[in-house]
Amino acid sequence: MKECIIHFDLQARNGEIEKLRGLVMIEEGKKPTAAQILDMLDMMGYKASIEDEDHYVFAPAGGSSTFDKIVVKKMDAGEESFTPDPFLKAIAESMMEKNRRFL
């Protein structure tokens, strides 16, 4: 098992965005599941539900919540880093392909 730091934005009901981090334990070579991140959020005191499992977006689970949405921005497992944003991932992949052409 290895540690994976989860970087996420908490969009508060008042419109402010807090940049926070949490920790999830993962198997070597794997990325965290939305359910693992949901458990992490619960341990941090955020009662949430999975809104978009593919993009790691979470919504409040109760009516008394202080946030509108939680969006995972980056997952850092040391030498591995995962970004759930499909646009950012596409940009990074296209840049990597361009770099290979010049070698």
N, C-alpha and C positions, 0 to 999 in steps of 0.2 A: 504494500500500500504506500501511496505517496500523497503529499499535500498538494492541493490545488487552490490558489487564491482566486476568489471570485470578486471581480470589480463590477459594481452595479450602481445604477442611478435610482434613487428613490424620489419620485415626483410627489411632493407634498400637496395636500389639498389647497394650500395657499399659493400654489404656483412655483414655489421654490424647488430646486433640484439639489439633493444632497448626493455627493459622490462617496460611496461606502465600499467596504470590503468585508468578505467573510471567508471561511475556510471549509473545504470539503476534502475528504479522503477518497482517493480514486485508485483503481488498479493501474499498474504500469502500462502506458501506451493507450489508455482510454481517456475519454473526456467525461465530465460529470453529466449525469442525466438531469432533466428538469425536476424529477422527483427528489433527487439528492439535494438540489439547490432549494427546493421547497422546504425540506427538512431543516436545512441550514437557516433559512429565513424564520422558520417557526422557533428554532432555538434562540434566535436573536430577538424574538418578541414580535415579529411581523406575521400576523395571521393573513395568509395569502392563498390564492388558488392559481393554478396554471391557466393563463389566458392563451398563450401561443407557445406550444412546446418546442417547435422548431427554432424559434428566435429567442427563447428564454425570456418571455414577458409574463409577468405575474400581476394579478389584480387583487384588490382587497377581498377577503373572505367574509368579513363581517361589516355591518353597517356603522360601527363606531370606529372605523379605521381612520388613521391620520394621514394616509397616503392614497393617491389615485392609481399609481402604477409603479412597478419595479421592473427595470430593464437591465439585463446583464449586458455589460459592454465588453468584458474581456475575461478570459479564464487563463490563469498563468500557473502552469505545472512545472516551473523551473525552466528547463531548456525547451519545453513545448509551450506554445501559447495558442489558444483557440479564440476566434472572434465569431460570435453568432450572427453578426450583421452581414447579410448576404451581399450587399453592395460593397462594403469594405473588403470582404473576402475576394470578390471578383476583381477589384482593383489590384489587390495584392498579388493575386494569381497572374493577372495580365502583366504586371511589372516583372514578376519572376520569369515569365516566358520571354519577355523582351531581353532580359539580362542574359539568358541562356543563348540567344541568337548571336551575341557578340563574342562568345567564347570560342 
